[in-house]
Amino acid sequence: MDLVKNVIVKCSKSSNDFIEKDNNFIVSLKSRPIDGKANEELIKVLSKKFKCKVEIVSGFKSKK
């Protein structure tokens, strides 16, 4: 079983949503990718989903 997943972020959506498809997590966020707002919201969504502390280690300026 492959434990590595890609996180694909879609910003400026009407609601936050989380979908697991193939080998990806697709996360829709309400925030726009300005001044780190989308990254902050992504951390909150993933922390709530997995019930643990989440940290972005790479891809700060990427959709992946």
TORKOL-4160 file (C-alpha; in steps of 0.2 Angstrom, whole numbers, padded with zeros to 4 digits, m for minus):
64
<pt num="1" X="0000" Y="0000" Z="0000"/>
<pt num="2" X="0007" Y="0017" Z="m0005"/>
<pt num="3" X="0006" Y="0029" Z="0010"/>
<pt num="4" X="0013" Y="0044" Z="0000"/>
<pt num="5" X="m0001" Y="0056" Z="m0006"/>
<pt num="6" X="m0001" Y="0072" Z="m0016"/>
<pt num="7" X="m0011" Y="0086" Z="m0010"/>
<pt num="8" X="m0019" Y="0096" Z="m0024"/>
<pt num="9" X="m0026" Y="0113" Z="m0018"/>
<pt num="10" X="m0040" Y="0122" Z="m0027"/>
<pt num="11" X="m0043" Y="0140" Z="m0021"/>
<pt num="12" X="m0057" Y="0153" Z="m0021"/>
<pt num="13" X="m0071" Y="0139" Z="m0021"/>
<pt num="14" X="m0088" Y="0142" Z="m0013"/>
<pt num="15" X="m0084" Y="0129" Z="0002"/>
<pt num="16" X="m0071" Y="0119" Z="0009"/>
<pt num="17" X="m0071" Y="0101" Z="0003"/>
<pt num="18" X="m0059" Y="0086" Z="0004"/>
<pt num="19" X="m0059" Y="0072" Z="m0008"/>
<pt num="20" X="m0047" Y="0057" Z="m0009"/>
<pt num="21" X="m0045" Y="0051" Z="m0027"/>
<pt num="22" X="m0032" Y="0039" Z="m0034"/>
<pt num="23" X="m0016" Y="0044" Z="m0025"/>
<pt num="24" X="m0021" Y="0062" Z="m0022"/>
<pt num="25" X="m0030" Y="0072" Z="m0009"/>
<pt num="26" X="m0040" Y="0086" Z="m0018"/>
<pt num="27" X="m0044" Y="0100" Z="m0006"/>
<pt num="28" X="m0055" Y="0115" Z="m0011"/>
<pt num="29" X="m0053" Y="0131" Z="m0001"/>
<pt num="30" X="m0063" Y="0147" Z="0001"/>
<pt num="31" X="m0047" Y="0157" Z="0003"/>
<pt num="32" X="m0038" Y="0165" Z="m0011"/>
<pt num="33" X="m0019" Y="0162" Z="m0012"/>
<pt num="34" X="m0014" Y="0179" Z="m0006"/>
<pt num="35" X="m0003" Y="0183" Z="0009"/>
<pt num="36" X="m0003" Y="0164" Z="0014"/>
<pt num="37" X="m0021" Y="0164" Z="0018"/>
<pt num="38" X="m0024" Y="0148" Z="0008"/>
<pt num="39" X="m0009" Y="0139" Z="0016"/>
<pt num="40" X="m0017" Y="0144" Z="0034"/>
<pt num="41" X="m0034" Y="0137" Z="0029"/>
<pt num="42" X="m0026" Y="0121" Z="0021"/>
<pt num="43" X="m0017" Y="0118" Z="0037"/>
<pt num="44" X="m0034" Y="0120" Z="0047"/>
<pt num="45" X="m0043" Y="0109" Z="0035"/>
<pt num="46" X="m0030" Y="0095" Z="0035"/>
<pt num="47" X="m0028" Y="0096" Z="0054"/>
<pt num="48" X="m0047" Y="0094" Z="0057"/>
<pt num="49" X="m0048" Y="0080" Z="0044"/>
<pt num="50" X="m0033" Y="0070" Z="0052"/>
<pt num="51" X="m0035" Y="0075" Z="0070"/>
<pt num="52" X="m0016" Y="0080" Z="0071"/>
<pt num="53" X="m0004" Y="0094" Z="0069"/>
<pt num="54" X="m0001" Y="0097" Z="0051"/>
<pt num="55" X="0014" Y="0107" Z="0043"/>
<pt num="56" X="0018" Y="0112" Z="0026"/>
<pt num="57" X="0036" Y="0106" Z="0022"/>
<pt num="58" X="0036" Y="0111" Z="0003"/>
<pt num="59" X="0026" Y="0118" Z="m0010"/>
<pt num="60" X="0022" Y="0135" Z="m0002"/>
<pt num="61" X="0019" Y="0143" Z="m0019"/>
<pt num="62" X="0013" Y="0128" Z="m0028"/>
<pt num="63" X="m0004" Y="0120" Z="m0031"/>
<pt num="64" X="0004" Y="0103" Z="m0026"/>
